[in-house]
């Protein structure tokens, strides 16, 4: 749906693995003829939004749907003493080579990533420069990924300050703002038990006989503990879950969007990236249900012009 002079903004919220739902949301809105002129994202919302505008969402979706626990462990290039447990070099390999050279300014529509400045806690809107570096800064989960240096500042995950960037869309001039909230009913499974995925697999060659996948023992220490004791990553994920939920409620109350799309995702843990198909389907369903509300809001705004 296009209306001359009436800019639509979409605020793609944070949610870690639940962020795959943004793919379904964008697909459903596209089918309904609703195109956002302004796309703003935080964390996984920044990743999906940037790749969408960069023209490579199809490839990302195919890759995400093919993820399983074993393939997921291959993305963990652990490091120590660098500000984060995961270096993130292997994750960079999922980006299409063309995207690595793109700038935000070259995208067909206005785009911004939200990040947090380390040390000051300032909210930073990344509106220019290398697209991949901006997305990396926006999803740099504290303790998991190292901060990213951009323009002399060390930046972390934008979910720490603005999980659903409605305010950014408004500042960019959007008359109608659609917010995608992935944290509704957020308290579900919490985290994936990666060790359950390290089963026998001769085909992939990750486990042979008594030999475990590389780093399997270390992964168990990070993801699971005996007697239901919280593991390191489950504590970090749960803390992020609580923070996102509380901050999202506060920001949405103070900066309400015109329409909220809220996929049902509580059953998907924050680090269960291998459940992309479920998250995408939930995003599609929620967006389809929201289409009448979006069309109604557009008609009302059009009458006021």
C-alpha angles and dihedrals in degrees: 000000000000126000119183113248095004110109120203120207128194122201110204108201134214123261109138108225091005085066090085084080088075088071090059092045093053092046093051094047091048091053089051091053094247112139124180116226091195123041120189124176143183123205108320087006088061091048095051094041094049095048090045092054090042089061100244104101092116092060092046092050092050090050093047093050089053095054119114132169094270094050089045092059090056089065092061106097097173123208136174132217096017103101096267141049094233122053092204096216092122091049089057088063091070091066116094109250090241091059092056089065098042123108125211089240091060094058117110094238136031112281137177135178122210118223136166124237112233113235098018102045090223119160109241125199111205106206103154141029132050111358098212093048090051092050091047091054092049094053098039097128109205111256093008102064127025118250115264121234114225123165092346095309129108108228133199137185113315090220087082090072111013116016094175110031100212089138091058092054090050092049090052090057104261111163093193121035124195113196122201108206114191094176101070107127086001101170104094135115093334103201143014121251097227095187089068088065095055094089129141111298118164090167093063094035094225096122125029119181108306094351116106128214111276110278093008094132091050091048091054090055090052098043106031140030132188123264093020091291109160114259124223095259095041089056092048092046094047091049090051090047092054093045094049092048095050095041093046091054091050097046094045091050091052096038106029118191122220093243131015122207109199115180117201102248107142090112091062116080119230092248099037095111090156090072095071095129092058093046093048091050091050090051092051093049094049093047093048090053090050096051095089090051091049092049091048092050090050092052092050093049091046092055091053094055 
